[in-house]
Amino acid sequence: MYGEHFDIPAPDELIMVSWFEGGEVFRSGCTFTRGQGKIFYFRPGHETYPTFYNEQVRRVLSNAVKWAAPSTREYPKYGNHKPLEAIKAKTNA
């Protein structure tokens, strides 16, 4: 059984918490932003059960992909930059 202490940075948003018999809890859906990137952490369950065939789990994954997709992006500019200082001509002596 996975449970807290789950050593991750504090999430930007806590989306869902799992509760287990006996009172154990686990942060099962968290969002983070890093620069222009978005991260959604999701712990839907164990591979022993057919979790990924569950329609609700698939809906969460679909929504997470849509949420994390870039909405705006500052594209890098490629090419040469002007020099910061004048370039002296090289002379052959």
Secondary structure as GFF3:
##gff-version 3
##sequence-region A 1 93
A	DSSP	beta_strand	13	19	.	.	.	ID=ss1
A	DSSP	beta_strand	25	34	.	.	.	ID=ss2
A	DSSP	beta_strand	37	42	.	.	.	ID=ss3
A	DSSP	three_ten_helix	51	53	.	.	.	ID=ss4
A	DSSP	alpha_helix	55	68	.	.	.	ID=ss5
###
